[in-house]
Amino acid sequence: MAAPAIDLDPAAPVPDRAAAAAYVASVCFKHGPPRLLGAELEWLVRSAWRPADEVDPAQLLRVLGPHAPNTLRTSVPTVTGAPPSSLAPSAPEPLPAGSTVTVEPGGQVEIASPPLENLSTLVAAVQTDAAVIRERLATEGLTLVDRAADPLRPPRRILRVPRYAAMEAAFDRVGPHGRTMMCSTSAVQLCLDAGEGAQVAARWQALHEIGPTLVGMFANSPAAHGRRTGWKSARMAAWLSLDPERTRPPVGLGDDPAVEWADRALGTQLLCVRRHGHWNAPPAVTFGDWIDGRGGLDVAPTWDDLDYHLTTLFPPVRPHGHVEVRYVDQQPGGEWAVPLAVITGLLADPTTLDRARDAVAPVAHRWVAAARHGLDDAELRRSAARVAELAVGGLRDTDPELAALVGDVAERRTLRGRCPADDATVEPGEGELGPAVENPYPYPRDPDEPVLPGGDPA
């Protein structure tokens, strides 16, 4: 298991792979009683009157006001020609319940809650801060989109910052789906403590095993870029396709996730190297290669470089001191609370968690089928019904209102083999969506015998 955290000078060079692996294990899996929860919610933003128009970063800057992140502030002069002195970066203010605001490359707005003690407090805080965001956007006719992939607009990056330019360049070498992920998708993420002792591995394994079932239950992105995609979660299909080394689920789940994650981190290619005003990285060079002096780089990596590299890995579940669950599509209306509640309810006690793992075992590797078929898949439908039942039971004593919400959604949708994508209606401006292309996501290939890019079993 992970060693105690290592405190190092960020500017010092990483001496060797062994030291790097020990560091990654120590900072990514911090042990302790599972007490705190947090949430990160992204929404696509568009004009209520001209929904196919690109988001104007200057308009976003105005409506977000003191909450606007510096990435947006520094992008506006480049795009609009506004004097940089009038938009000097400053510390953005948190929202009333403590959430911070970020803006994603395509103009998606994200709020990240502070870590809180329980689920009901977390949901109340996010409700408060989400309402503030909606109100601020509405002052200029902007709305939040209740889907997880943009059904109308092509992916266009509006943030002009080095990180996103480097990401775009790196993903473009693989295919077009990196731009879709960056600019045209949105998610609901839950952040939670890793746990302690043997509990860490069990929670890590379980969060992956329930992933395909939850992807199918909450799939909410059937259209993208003006076309129906033929997938219930075009967002997850894009994630699985854009850079499999960086984004795929683990091929295997062992008993020491910290060591396994460290191996994966050092074996993943560099997305960028931040030196001399340039963020480009040579292709096909891993962080481990950089430590070993391979790849033609004329500088050694520092501990700060390693920390940054860890932020460029995007698997469905990511260890970041705490654990981030990243695989759920954004939901319609206030239903974003439902996947948060389901995951929390399944983790309520060891017995519930064991039963959930048993329920999802037949579909624990079917990420591709879940993204393509949702609950049209009979096995995923069975596992989803059982998961909903267990989540309601896990929440009934501690969060009865959320238990009732999960039960209501399960009754209306899950138990009928439906996901939000099945209920998606044509909205204003969407009447001209093109027909589904045969398969806009050639990787992953076969949804019946799922295979991830690179030949790994899904």
N, C-alpha and C positions, 0 to 999 in steps of 0.2 A: 504494500500500500504506500501512499505518498508519504514522503519524509516531511519534517517540519519545514516551514517556508524559509527560503534562503534570501538574505538581504545583501544585495550587491550594488556596486556603483554602476548606474545605468550606462555610463560612457566607457566602462572597461571592456576590453575584448573578451569574447567567449573563448576559453582556452581549448576545449575539446568537446566531442560529442557526449561523453559521459557526464560532464558538468552541465551541459545544456539539457540533457534528458532529465537529470535530477532536478534542475530548476523548473522545467515545464511541469513535471509531476507535482512539485511542491506548490506552485502558484495556481494551477488549474483545478486541483482537487483539494480544497481546504476542508478539513474535517471538523465536525461539530454537530451538536444536536440540531435536527431540522426544525427551525423555529420560524424563519422569515420567508415571505413570499413577495414577489414583485411582478409587474406586468409591463410589457412593451406592446403598444398597439399602433399599427400603421394604417393610414387611410389614403387612398387615391383622392385627389382633389380636382374638381372641375367646375366650370361655370354653369350655373343653373340655366342660363339663357343660351349659351353657345358651348354645349358640352364637348364638342369635338375640337375646341381650341386648345392649344398648348397653354399650360399654366405660366403666367407671367411672374417671374421671381420678384420684381419690384412690387407687384400687388401683394404677393405673399408676405413680403417684408413689412409692408404697411399694416396689413391686418393682424399679423402676429405681434407687431409692436415690440414691447420690452421683452417678450418671450422668444423673439427670433434668434436662432442660433447663428454663430459667427460664420459658418459655412455659407449661409444664405446672404449675410451682410457682405462678405467679401466677393460673392458672385455677382451681385447686382451691378457694381460699376463696370465690370467686363461686358455684361449683357446690355445695359441701358445707357452707358456713357455718363452716369451720374458721378459727380466729383467724389473721389474716394474719401476726402477729408470729411464729407458730410455723413459718411457711413462707417466711421472708425469702429473697429471691433470693440465690444464691451461684454461684460459678463451678463448673459441673459437671465432674466428673472424666472424663478419657478412659477408654475401655475398655483392657484390657491391651495390645492391639496398636496402640493409638493412635487408634482411631476415636472420633468424637464421636457423641452420641446426640441426635436431635431427635424431636419428636412432631408429627405432622401434624394438621390440624384435626379429623378424625374419630377420632383415637386411633391411627392408624398409627404404628408405630415405625420410625425410619430411622437407619441408621448410615452415617457418612461417613468413609471411610478417610483417613489422611494421604497425600500424594503419595509414591509409592514408585518405585524404579528399574526394576522389571521386573514382568512379569505374574505369575510364580510367587510372588514375594514378596507381591504384592498379594493374590492369591487366598488364600495362607496367612494373611495378616493378617485378612482378612475372615472366613475360616472360624473363626479363634480368637475374634474379637469377636462373631460371630453365635452361636456356641455359648454364650457368656456370657449374651447376651440371652435365648436360649431357656431356659437354666437358671434365670435370675432370674424370668422369666415363669411357669415351671412351678411355682415355689414357691407360687403362688396359683391354680393351675389354668388359667392362660392359655396359649394356643398361638398360633403364627404360622400364618397361612393361606397355603396354597401356590397361591393364585390371585391374579390382578391386579385383580379387581373383586369386591366383596362380594356373594356370591350370595344372602344372606339379609336383611340389614338395610337399612332406608332410610337415606339420607344424613343424619346428624345431627352437627352441629359440637359438640365438647366443649371446645374451647379458646376461652376468652373473652379474646381479645386484639384490639386495634384493627385490626391488619393483616388478620386473617381476617374480621372483621366487615365491613371495607371491601371485601374481595374478594367476599364473599358478596353484598353489596348490588349491586356492579357487575355480577357475573355474572347475578344474578337479573333484571336489566333485559334480558338477552339470551334467557334460557331456563332450564330446570331443570338443565342438564348441568354447570354450574359447581359445584353442590353435590355432584354425583356425583364429579367429579374431586377436589374438596377432601377429601371425607370417605370415599369408598368405593373408591379405587383405589390401586395400588401398582406400583412399577417397579424395574427395574435400570438404573442409569445409569453410564456410563463417562466419566471425565474424562481428558483428554489434552492435551499441549502442542499449540499451533497449528502449530508448525513455523517455518521461516524462508524468506524469499524467495518464489519462485514456488511453493514447496511448500505455502504457506498456502492459496492458492486451490485447489490440487489436492486437498488433504486435506478442505477445507471442502465442495467440490463432491462428492467421493466419499462423504463421510459422509451427505450427503443422498440421493445416488443409490442407495446400498445400503439406505436406510431402508425402503422398501416391502417389499423382499425379507425383511429381518430382522423387520419387523412380522408378516409372514405366517409365517415360520419359528417365531417364538416367541410367537404369539398364545395367550393363556392366560386369557381372561376371557369365557367364553360365557354367563354368567348375572350378573344384577345385580338387587338389590332384590326378591328373591323370584320372579323370572321369568327364563326363558331369553330371550335377546335376539335370537337369529337372527344374531348377529355372533360371529366367532371372537375378536375383541378389542373387547369393549364399552368397555374403557378407552380405546383409541385413538379409537373412535367418539365418545366423550364429549369427548375433547380437541379433536377436529376440529370439534365442534359448539358448544362452550361460548362462544367469543368469537374468531371467525376472525381478526380483525385482530391479536390477541395471540398466537394459538396455531398458525396455519396454517404449513405449509412455505412457503418462498419461491416466488413464482410463477416467477421466473427466477433463474439462478445465473450471475453475471458473473465477471469476472476480478479484481474488487476488492471482496472481501466486507466489508472494514472500512467502506468508503464506503457500500455498500449497506445494511449493518446500521445505520449511523448514520442514514441516511435513514428507515429503517423505525422506529427507536426514536423519532425526533422526530415521526414521523407517526402514532404510536399514541396512543390516547386515555389520559388519566390514569385510573389506578385509584383513587388516593387522593391527597389533599393534607394533609399532617400539620401542622396549625396549630391553636392555641388549644384543644387538647384534642379536636378533631374531625378525623376522617380522611376525610370525605366529599369527593368531587370532582364538579364539575358534569359532566353527561353531554355527550358529543360534543365534548370539548375535548382536543386533543392537547398533548403537551409543547411542540411547536413553537408552538402557539397561545398557550400560557402565556408563553413567552419573548417573543412579539410583543405581549403585553398584551391578548389577546383571551380571552373566556370569563368575564369578570366577576369574576375573582379580584383581591383587593385587596392581594396581596403578590406580589413577584417571585420566580421560582424561583432557588434556590441550586444550587451544584455538588452539595451533599449531596442535594438533591431529585432531581437528575438521576441520581446514583448509585442512589438508591432506586427511581426509575422503571425503571431497567434490570433490577432484580430482579423487576419485575412483568410481564416479557415471558416467554412460555413456549412458544417454538417447539420443534419436534422436535430441533433442534440449536441450542444457545445458546452464543454466545461470551461468556466471562466472565473474560477474561485467558487462561485455558485454554479448551478447547472441551468442552461437556457434550453427550453423546449421550443423549437423553431418551426415545426412542421405543419401548423394549423393555419388554414386560410382565414383571412378576415371574414367576419360574419355579418349578416344583415341586421340593421338596427342595433338594439341593445343586446343581441344574442352573443356578442363577444364574450360575455361573462360565462356562457355555458361551457365551452371547452376548458376555461380556467377551473370551473367548478368540477368538471368531470375528472380532470387530472388530479386535482386536490382530493376529491372524494376517493379515488382509487388508492391514493397514498395514505389514507386515513389511518390504517393499521396494517400490521403484517399479514393478517388473515385475509383481509380484503384484497391486498396486493397480490397475494399468492393465488387467490381465486381468479383475479383478473388475468394474471399471466397464464393460467391454465386455459381461460376462455379464449385468449388470442393466440395461443400456441400454433394452431393450424395455419394462421395467416401472418405470423410474426415477421416474415420476410417479403411480404407481397406489397411493397411500396408502389411498384409500377401499376399493378392491377387496381390498387386503391385510387391512385390518381386518375386512371383512365375510366374506371367503371363505377367508382363510388360504391353505393350499396346495391347497385344492380347485381353485383357479385354475391352469390348466395352464401358463400362462406364468410365473407366480410359482413354481410347483413346479420348472420347469426352471432358473430362475435360482438358486433355493435350493440345488439339488443341486450346481450349479457353484460357488457361493459356499462351501459346506461343503468341497468338494474343495480349493479354493484355500486356505481357512483352515487345513486340516490340513497342507497343504504348507508354508505360511508358519510354522507352529508346530513342525514336526517336529524341526528342529535345536535350537531354543532352549528349547522347553517340551514335551518328548515326552509327558509324562503328560497335559497338557492337550490336546495333539493327539489322543491316544488317546480322551479323554473326548468331544471334539467328534466324532471318527469314530464312536464308539459311538452317540451320540445321532442322528447322521446316518443310521446304518444302521438303527436302530430306528424312526426317525420321519421324518426329512426325505426320505430317498430313497423312502419309501413314501407321500409326499404328505400327511403328517400333521403337525400342530402340537400343543402341549400341550393346547389346548382340545378336541381330538378324543379325548384320553385321559382327560378329566375324569370322575371317578366321583362318584356321589351319596354324600355324606358324612352322618354323623348330623345330623339336624335339617333336611336338605335334601330329604327325600322328598316334601314338599308344594310344591315349586317349581311355579309356574304355567306354563301353556303360553307359548310364544314369542308376544310381541305382533308385529303385522305389521311395524312398524318403529319402535322406540323412539327412533331417531335420524333424524328427518326431514331433517336436514342433517348430513352430506352426503347427497345425494338418491339418485342413480342409481349403483349400484356397477358397472354395466357400462360406462357412460360417465361416469367419476367427475367430479363437480363439487363444489367446496368451497363453503361458504357465501359469499355475495357474488358468485357466478358465476365465481370463478377456477377454471381447470382444475386438477384434482388431479394 
